[in-house]
């Protein structure tokens, strides 16, 4: 039988970069695939499906309500539109004609104004908001966040991500206190985070997750939170949400994925270390290579292999090595955020032990001047 790679001439990929959108994020299990197929095979009253799956997920997570959306980025845009339009029918239909007198500013710490594949500000603008930065790139205290809140503020936005500045920034709980003191909602984008309850428990009004990252569902997003703000987000199905609607298969697939996620025993960082230890030993035998275990910068229980390349010793730049690995067969993708420092990382969560050996052989062959693939 012809594989999907052969049928369409696609390049096989080894994903050593983590749950990344550019590589299709994750590979859902059989139960999730079954739920997706059930969705594709049946009809529903979509409002009934949205409301009842949302209530079911909320019951699982111990929050007031929930909503499946098309992706986490859509969740940001729809949440911003929701806190601006609220229950106003005219604003629902005329969001981008809204007068400036309507609160529309979205305050976030300056160190959270990141590009996660697209700029956070683009999602805010799509929802009719205007981004206002609080504090500085290297610090944002509760007082600095509060100083940026005015009568024009529609919400505070907090990005919980490894992309953001980690040092000298306030916590979600501290941001929630500021939001409550000023009477505005707190939106937390926790797209890749693994804890589906912590940020709601810390006081966030709306929390947004990627359905396809840690949860390993189909391409989708999850918005959880308090009943009133979630109801405002649901109303956006008649507003900007119409352009980013999620299908019945995505709704049922993510609902099942949340169930599975809460029941399964998650791989620990210690197990990841055990898996990568032989790989690290092999790498450290290569000339010009130093490898070690590093831990997730955002505090998750995720261990990765950090590979430091001595560019003078290996006779090539780290960027050229990374690019050569991407162009091979199979294409190999590392985490390349620190390639300018001669460092790449290997995320082993989606990589088998056999594939780690393939990675080692590919690196060794390139360092020996051989062509991969």
N, C-alpha and C positions, 0 to 999 in steps of 0.2 A: 504494500500500500504506500502511495506517495505521501511523504510528510508535507506539512504545511510549508516548511522551509524550501523543499524541492518544488512544490507546486507554484509558488510565487517568486522563486529565486531569492529568498530571504537569507540573510546571514545569521547563523546560530550565534547566540550570545551567552557568555558566562558573566553573570551579574555579581561582581565583587564590590559594588558600590553601595549596596543597600536597597531600600524600598524607594526607588527613584522613578519618577513619572516618565522620564525619557526612555526607560527600558520596560515600561508596562507595569511597573510598581511591584506586584506580587503574583503568586499563583494560588488561587483559592482551592480549597480542598473539595472532596467529592460531595459532601453535604451541601456546601454552598452552590456548587454547580447544579445539583439537583433542584435547589430552590429557585435558581435562575431559570432553569428549564420549566419548572412549574409556572413561573410567572409568564414566560413566553407562550405557554400552551393554554392559558385561560384568560377570560375577560373579568374585569372588576369595575365597580364604581370607584374611580380613582380617588375621590375625596374620602370615601369610606376606607380604602386601602391606606391612604396617607395617615388618616387619623388613628386607625386601629393598630397599625404597625408602630406608629409613633408612641401610642400609649403603652404598647407591649414592651418596646425598648425602654421607655421611661420606667416601667415597673422593674425591669431587669437591673437598671442602673440606679434606682432610688432617686430619680429627679422628677420634676413635675410634668414635663412633657418632652417630646423629641420629634425630630423630623428628618427623613432621609432626603438628601439633595443630590445633585449630580456630581459634585466634587467639593473639596474643601474650599477652593477658591470661589466657587459659586456660593458657598455658605457665607463667606466674608461679604461678598457683594450684596446678597439678599438680606443679611443681618443688618448691614449699614442702611440699606433702603428701608428696612422694617423699622428701625429706631427713628428714622426721619419721618416716614409717612404715618406710622402707627395706625390709628383707626380712621384716618382722614381719607375718605373716598376720592376727593379731588386730587390729593397728592398721590394716591395710588395710581391714578391715570395720568398724572401730569408731573411726575417726579422731577424731570429735567427742566421743567418750567417753573419750579418752585421759587417763590420770592426769597431773597436773601434773609428776610426777617425770620424765616423758619429755621430753627436750630439744625445745623447741618455739618458742623465741624466735628471731626473724629480725632480725639487727642490720643497720641501714643508716645511712648518713650523714643527719643531720637535713635537710640541704639537698636530699636526694633523695626526701623524703617529699612527693610531689607528686600532683596530680590531673591525669591525662592524658586525661580524659574520664570517668574514675571514679578513686577514690582508690587508690593503691598498697596502702594498708592493707586495703582491702576484699578485694583479691586474696589477700593474705597470710592474712587471717582465713578466707577461703573454703578455703584449703589447710590450715587447722587451726593456723596460726601466730599468734604475738603479736609485733607490731612493737616493736622497741626502737631508739630513735634514738641515734646517736653524734655527738659534737661539737655544733656549733651551726649555725644557719641560714647563717651566713656563713663557716664554716670547719670542716673535718674533716681532721685529720692522721692518719697511720698510728697514732700513739700514742693518739689520741682514739678511733679505731675499735677498737683492741685493748682499751682500757679498758672497753668495753661488752660484751665477750665474756666469758661465764661458762659454768659447767657446764650451764646450761639452754639454751645457744645451739645451734640446729640448723643454722644457716647464716648467712653474710653475704650481703646483697643489695646490689648496686650498680646504680643506674639511670643508664644512659648516654643522656642526652636533653637537648634544648635547653630543656625545661621546668625542669631542675634548676639549682641554683646552680653556676656554673662556676668562680668564683674561690676560691682557698684550699682546694680540695678535693683529696684524694689521687687518684691515678690507678688504673686497673684493676689494673695490675701491682703497685702498692703494696698494694692491697686483697688481691690474691692472696697476697702474702707474709705478710700478717697472718693470712689464712685458713689457710695451710700451717703457720705457727708454732703455731696453736691447734688444729689438727687438725679443722677444720670446712670444709665445701664453700663455694665462692664461686659465687653465682648472679648473672649479669649480664643485666639486661633491656636489650637493644639494639634495641628494636622498630623504630625508623625508621633505624637506622644502615645504611651502605652497605658496610662492610667485613665480610664474612662469616667472616673468619679471624683478625682481629687480637686479639679479646678472648679467644678460646680460646688463641691463641699466648701471650697475656700471662699465662696461668695460671688462667683461669676453669674451673670444673668443669662448669657448665651455662651456655650462652648462648642467649638467647631473641630471636628476630626476628619481626617481622610478615611474613607471606608476601605481603601485598598492598601493602606500601609500596614500599620501594626495589626489592624483587625483582619487583614487578608480577605477582604470581600471583593466584589466586583468594583469597577470604576464607579465611585459614588462618594458622598460625603455624609456626615452625620452632625446635626445640630441638636444639642441637648440644653435644657435650661428651665427657667421658670415659665409658668403657663402663659402669662400675658405676652412676654417677648417672643416666645415660640409661636403664639397665635399671630403676632404681627408678621413673622417670617412666613408663615403659611399663606397669609394674604398676598404675598408677593408672587404667588403662582398666577395671579391676575395682573401682575406688574412686570418687573424685570425678570422675575423667575420663569416667565413663559419662554424666554429665550434660552433657558438653561435647565429645562425640565428633566427630571429623571424618569426612566421607564419603569413599568411594573416589575420587570425582571430585576432591575437594580434595587428596587425597594425590598422585594422579597429576599433577594440574595444577601443584601447587607443585614437584614433582620436576622437571618439564619447565621450569618457570620458573627454577629455580636453574641448570639447564644453560644456558638462554638468557642469563641474567644474567651468568654467568661468561664467555660468549663475546662478548657485544655490547660495542661501544665506547660508553662512557657519555658523556653530554653533560657537558662541562666547565663550570666556572664562567665561564671566559672566553667560551665560546659563549653562555652565558646573558646575559652583559653585552652582547655584540654584538646579541643578539636584542632586548634591552630598551632599548637606547640611543635609538632614534627615539621610543619611547614616553615616555621620561624627558624628552626635549627638548620634546615636545608638552605634557606636564604643566607644565613650568616656564614655559610661556607663559600659563598660567592665573593669574588674580589670586588671591593668597592661598595658592598652592600651591608647595611646594619639593620636588623629587624628586631622589633620588641612588641610587647603587648601595651596598648593604650586603651583608656576608657572613654566612653562617650562624654563629650564636653558639656552636654546639656544635663548630665546627671542620671541618664537612664542606665539600666543594668545591661549595657552592651559593651563587649570587649572587641577590639579590632586589632589587626596587625598593622603596625606602622613600619614602613620601609623607607629608610633614609639612604639616598643614593649619593655617593661621592662622585660628582660629575667630572672632576678632573681625573679620577682614577678610572672611571668607566669610559671616558672619552666621548660622552654625548650628554645632551641635556635631559633632564627628567621629563620635560614636556614632549620631547621627540620620542622618548621611550613609551610614554603613555599613549601618544598618537599611534605609534607602530602597533601596540597591543590592540587598540581599537580597530585597526585596519586588517588584523589577522583573521584567520578562520580556525576556530571560532573567534568572534570579536570579544575582547576581554576589557571590561570596564572597572577601573578602580575609583576610589574617592580621590579626586585630584585637587581638593581645595588648597593644599599647601605645596603644589607642584613647583611654585616659584621659589620655595625654600628647599627644593630637592627631596620632598617628602610626599609619599602617597600612602593611602590606607586601604586595607582589605577588610571588607565587611563579610563575615563568613556565614551570616544567617541564611543566605540563599545559595550557598556554595557547598557542594558535597566534598568529602575527603578526596575522591577521585579528581574532582575539578580543581582542588587545591594543588594536586600534583601536576595537572595541566598548566596551571598558572606558573608554578615553579619552573617547569620545563620551558615555557614560553619566555620567561624572563631570562633564564640561563642562556637560551639560544640567541636572544637579541644581544646580550652582553658579550657573547662569543662571536658576534658579527654575522650570525646566521639569519635567514629570513623566515619569519613565522608564517605558518599556514601554507 
